[in-house]
Amino acid sequence: MRAAVLAVALATPAAAAPCGGDFGDFLIAMEAEAIAAGVPADKAAEFFTGAQQDPKVLKADRSQGVFRKTFLDFSQSLISKQRLTTARSKSDTLNDIFTRAEADYGVSRGILLAFWAFETDFGQVQGDFNTRNALLTLAHDCRRPELFQPQVIAAAQLHAMNDFDLDTTGAWAGEIGMVQMLPKDILERGVDGDGDGLILLKTSEADAILSGARMLQHHGWRAGEPWLAEITLPETFDWSLTGLETERTTEEWQALGVSPRNGALTPGLNASILLPQGRKGPAFLAFPNYRVLFEWNKSFVYVTTAAYFSTRIEGAEPYAAGNPDPALDLDQMKALQEKLTGLGHDVGQIDGILGAGTRTAVQKEQVRLGLPADGWPTQDLLDVL
């Protein structure tokens, strides 16, 4: 059954069921989609029977305040001496698995250890939300049904293969296991790392690590290349060249005065200058592999912290924190986003989170106003706007 269901799963896209409305009707529609995607009718009935909405999932989805923290606050809250020591210890004790991940998929152990640490504290905290109910709740909700409805179908397909129990638990957004992967990623890119014939991301370190590596490879991870390197910049630097929308080769950046804070920069690679808290805070070169990490998590502050932590795991020195200008509070950030939207910029949702769209808009307004264009919003900018 596994081969037949998987073949249909990879070939048959599911049509979208209407979001919102009666949850019972939604379950009927989703069950029909699962059957159309190749799930046997009896397995589909098992999967959807008894499913329930979980209001705690919607509450968690609406209150992701942790991502409003600055990079310095966020990174210092997640990265501790103990976590760094544990990561390096895991690297040693599971060396054979990480060596295989590097050889087979080209993914650095530092990256895998960083996400393993942040997602579940090395498997210790994997979440206690019922995964089936969490996925169906988010698939029914009209905020992101296009993301979660395919995940429901994938979970039903895994259930048909006997790889998904109905009492499976995980994160509130439906991720499962030590490195927190969604069902579709498990279905399409899960790896049986320990050779037991099963893909068990909740209990098998080998399965979890190698599946994470394969997922990053699929999304474009480039073997043997860096992802983030701390740099120093001259005070006279043209700050409008910073940000993820501008790329130069490492040689071109060095000609403009960019220098590595530790070691040497890999030649011949395109990179962008990343200033998480503006020109007075830490500075990094972000390489193409850094961008791949957004396939794991969409949060700028989370991805940047994971990328930085992975360099620490692999021996980099702590960043130079600098003395950034104070961050805007939640109400100030929302007011700024509203002003930027009124000026014609696309900042996405007015949520008080300094995401990529808001950073880009801030930088454009800084250029227009003749301010240092480092993409970091300040009270002075808010006052001028």
C-alpha positions in Angstrom: 0.0 0.0 0.0 2.9 2.4 0.8 4.2 2.7 -2.7 0.8 3.1 -4.3 -0.4 5.8 -1.9 2.9 7.7 -2.1 2.9 7.6 -5.9 -0.6 9.1 -5.9 0.3 11.6 -3.2 3.2 13.0 -5.1 1.2 13.2 -8.3 -2.2 14.4 -7.3 -2.7 18.0 -6.0 -5.8 18.4 -3.8 -8.4 20.9 -4.6 -9.2 23.5 -1.9 -12.1 22.8 0.4 -14.0 26.0 1.5 -12.6 27.4 4.7 -14.8 28.6 7.5 -18.4 27.6 7.8 -19.6 24.4 9.5 -16.7 22.3 10.7 -18.6 19.0 10.1 -19.2 20.0 6.5 -15.5 20.9 6.2 -14.5 17.5 7.4 -16.7 15.8 4.8 -15.1 17.9 2.1 -11.6 17.2 3.3 -12.3 13.5 3.5 -13.5 13.5 -0.1 -10.2 15.3 -1.1 -8.2 12.7 0.7 -9.9 9.9 -1.2 -9.4 11.7 -4.4 -5.7 12.0 -3.5 -5.4 8.2 -3.2 -6.2 7.5 0.4 -8.3 4.3 0.7 -11.8 5.1 1.8 -11.6 3.1 5.0 -8.4 4.8 6.0 -9.8 8.2 5.2 -12.9 7.5 7.3 -10.6 6.5 10.2 -8.6 9.7 9.9 -11.4 12.2 9.9 -13.9 10.5 12.2 -13.8 12.1 15.6 -11.6 15.0 14.6 -12.2 18.3 16.5 -11.3 21.9 16.4 -8.8 23.1 18.9 -9.3 26.7 20.1 -5.9 26.6 21.8 -4.3 26.3 18.3 -6.0 29.4 17.0 -5.0 31.3 20.1 -1.4 30.3 19.6 -1.6 31.2 15.9 -2.8 34.7 16.8 -0.3 35.5 19.5 3.2 34.9 18.3 4.6 37.8 20.3 8.0 36.2 20.7 8.8 37.2 17.2 8.4 40.8 18.1 11.6 40.6 20.1 14.8 42.3 18.7 17.6 40.0 17.4 19.7 40.7 20.5 16.9 39.9 22.9 15.7 36.9 21.0 19.2 35.4 20.5 20.2 36.0 24.1 17.0 34.3 25.3 17.6 31.2 23.1 21.4 30.8 23.2 22.8 29.8 26.5 26.2 28.3 27.5 24.4 25.1 28.4 22.6 24.9 25.1 25.9 25.5 23.3 27.7 22.9 25.3 24.9 20.4 24.7 24.9 21.0 20.9 28.6 20.4 20.7 28.3 17.3 22.8 25.5 16.0 20.5 27.8 16.7 17.6 30.4 14.4 19.1 28.2 11.6 20.3 26.2 11.5 17.0 29.1 12.2 14.8 28.3 9.3 12.4 24.8 10.6 11.8 26.0 14.2 11.2 28.8 13.0 9.0 26.2 11.1 6.9 24.0 14.2 6.7 27.0 16.2 5.5 28.0 13.5 3.0 24.6 12.6 1.6 22.9 16.0 1.7 25.7 18.6 2.1 24.1 20.2 5.1 26.3 21.4 7.9 25.9 19.8 11.3 25.8 23.3 12.9 22.6 24.2 11.1 20.9 20.9 12.0 22.0 21.2 15.7 20.7 24.7 15.9 17.2 23.9 14.6 17.1 20.7 16.8 18.0 22.9 19.8 15.5 25.6 19.1 12.6 23.5 17.8 12.5 20.9 20.6 15.5 21.4 22.9 17.1 18.3 21.4 13.9 16.3 21.4 12.9 17.0 25.0 9.9 19.3 24.2 8.1 18.2 21.1 4.7 19.7 21.8 1.5 18.2 23.2 -1.1 19.4 20.7 -3.0 16.6 18.8 -1.5 16.9 15.4 -4.6 15.8 13.4 -6.8 18.3 15.2 -4.2 21.1 15.0 -3.9 20.7 11.2 -7.6 20.5 10.6 -8.2 23.6 12.8 -5.7 25.6 10.8 -6.9 24.2 7.5 -10.5 25.2 8.3 -9.4 28.7 9.5 -9.4 31.2 6.7 -6.1 32.8 7.5 -3.8 30.2 5.8 -5.9 27.4 4.4 -3.7 27.1 1.3 -0.8 26.1 3.6 -2.6 23.7 5.9 -5.1 21.9 3.7 -2.3 20.1 1.8 -0.8 19.1 5.2 -4.1 17.5 6.2 -4.1 15.4 3.0 -0.4 14.5 3.6 -1.2 13.4 7.2 -4.1 11.3 5.9 -1.7 9.7 3.4 0.8 8.9 6.1 -2.0 7.4 8.2 -2.9 5.2 5.3 0.8 4.0 5.3 0.5 3.3 9.0 3.1 6.1 9.6 0.7 8.5 11.5 -1.3 7.5 14.6 -4.4 9.5 15.3 -3.0 10.4 18.8 0.2 11.8 17.3 1.2 15.0 19.1 3.4 17.9 18.2 3.6 21.7 17.9 0.4 23.8 17.6 1.0 24.4 13.9 1.1 20.7 13.1 4.9 20.0 13.0 6.0 16.6 14.3 9.1 15.2 15.9 12.6 16.3 17.1 13.1 18.8 14.2 9.4 19.7 13.8 8.6 18.8 10.2 5.1 19.1 8.7 3.4 15.9 7.3 4.0 16.8 3.6 7.7 17.2 4.2 7.8 13.9 6.1 5.8 12.2 3.3 8.0 13.5 0.5 11.4 13.8 2.2 11.4 11.7 5.3 14.5 9.4 5.7 14.7 6.1 7.5 18.0 6.9 9.0 18.4 3.9 11.4 17.2 1.3 8.8 14.3 -0.1 10.8 11.9 0.4 7.9 10.0 3.3 9.6 10.3 7.0 9.6 9.9 8.0 13.3 10.9 11.7 13.8 9.6 11.7 17.4 11.9 8.9 18.7 14.7 8.3 16.2 17.6 10.8 16.2 18.9 9.4 12.9 15.5 9.7 11.2 15.0 13.3 12.4 18.5 14.6 11.6 18.7 13.1 8.1 15.1 14.0 7.2 15.9 17.6 8.2 19.0 17.5 6.1 17.2 16.1 3.1 14.5 18.8 3.4 17.1 21.6 3.4 18.9 20.0 0.4 15.5 19.9 -1.4 15.0 23.6 -0.8 18.3 24.5 -2.4 21.0 24.2 0.3 24.4 24.4 -1.3 27.0 21.9 0.0 30.3 23.3 1.3 29.1 26.9 1.4 28.7 29.2 4.4 25.4 30.8 5.4 26.3 33.6 7.8 29.5 35.4 8.7 30.0 38.3 11.1 31.6 41.3 9.6 32.7 44.8 10.5 31.9 47.9 8.4 33.5 51.3 8.1 31.6 54.2 9.7 31.4 55.8 6.2 29.7 52.8 4.6 26.8 53.5 2.3 24.0 52.0 4.5 21.5 51.9 1.6 23.5 49.0 0.2 22.6 46.8 3.2 19.6 44.5 3.4 18.6 41.3 1.7 17.5 43.0 -1.5 21.1 43.9 -2.4 23.7 41.4 -3.4 27.4 41.7 -4.2 30.3 39.2 -4.4 32.4 38.9 -1.3 35.3 40.5 -3.3 33.1 43.5 -4.1 32.0 43.9 -0.5 35.6 43.8 0.7 36.5 46.5 -1.9 33.9 48.6 -0.1 35.5 48.1 3.2 33.7 45.0 4.5 36.0 42.8 6.6 35.4 39.5 8.4 35.3 39.7 12.2 36.6 36.1 12.4 38.6 34.2 9.9 38.2 34.8 6.2 35.3 35.3 3.8 34.7 32.6 1.2 35.6 34.1 -2.2 33.3 34.1 -5.2 30.0 34.0 -3.5 27.1 36.5 -3.6 26.0 37.8 -0.3 23.9 40.5 1.3 24.8 42.6 4.3 22.4 41.9 7.2 22.0 44.5 10.0 19.4 42.9 12.4 19.3 46.1 14.5 20.7 48.7 12.3 24.2 50.1 11.8 24.9 50.3 15.5 24.3 46.6 16.2 25.8 43.3 14.9 26.6 43.0 11.2 26.7 39.9 9.1 27.1 38.7 5.5 24.2 36.5 4.5 24.9 34.0 1.8 22.5 32.0 -0.4 22.2 29.2 2.2 20.9 31.7 4.7 17.9 32.3 2.5 17.1 28.6 2.3 16.6 28.6 6.1 13.3 30.5 5.6 11.9 27.3 4.2 12.1 26.0 7.8 10.8 29.0 9.6 9.5 32.3 8.1 10.5 34.5 11.0 13.5 36.8 10.3 14.6 37.0 13.9 14.3 33.2 14.4 16.1 32.3 11.2 18.9 34.9 11.9 19.3 33.6 15.4 19.5 29.9 14.3 22.0 30.8 11.6 24.1 32.7 14.1 23.9 29.9 16.7 25.0 27.4 14.1 28.2 29.4 13.5 28.8 29.4 17.3 28.3 25.7 17.4 31.0 25.3 14.8 33.4 27.6 16.6 32.7 31.2 15.8 33.1 33.9 18.5 30.1 35.7 20.1 28.9 38.6 18.1 29.8 42.2 18.8 26.5 43.4 20.2 27.2 47.1 19.7 24.8 49.7 21.0 21.7 49.8 18.8 19.2 52.6 19.0 16.2 51.5 21.1 13.5 49.4 19.4 10.0 50.7 18.9 7.4 49.1 21.2 4.4 47.3 19.8 2.1 50.3 19.4 4.9 52.4 17.9 5.7 49.6 15.4 2.0 49.3 14.4 1.8 53.1 14.0 4.9 53.0 11.8 3.5 50.2 9.7 0.3 52.1 9.2 2.3 55.2 8.1 4.4 53.1 5.7 1.3 51.5 4.2 -0.2 55.0 3.8 2.9 56.0 1.8 2.3 53.1 -0.6 4.6 50.5 0.9 3.6 46.8 1.2 4.5 45.8 4.8 2.0 43.0 4.9 -0.1 42.6 8.1 -0.1 45.5 10.6 1.2 43.2 13.4 4.0 45.1 15.1 6.6 42.6 13.8 9.7 44.0 12.0 9.5 41.6 9.0 11.2 41.8 5.6 8.5 44.0 4.1 8.7 46.5 6.9 12.5 46.6 6.9 12.5 47.3 3.1 9.9 50.1 3.5 11.8 51.6 6.4 15.0 51.7 4.3 13.3 53.3 1.3 11.9 56.0 3.5 15.3 56.5 5.2 16.8 57.0 1.7 14.0 59.5 0.7 14.5 61.5 3.9 18.2 61.6 3.8 18.6 59.4 7.0 21.2 56.6 7.5 19.4 53.9 5.4 20.1 50.8 7.6 16.5 49.5 7.7 16.2 49.9 11.5 13.1 51.9 12.6 13.7 54.5 15.2 11.6 57.0 17.1 13.2 59.8 15.0 11.9 58.1 11.8 8.5 57.6 13.2 8.4 61.3 14.2 9.5 62.5 10.8 6.9 60.3 9.0 
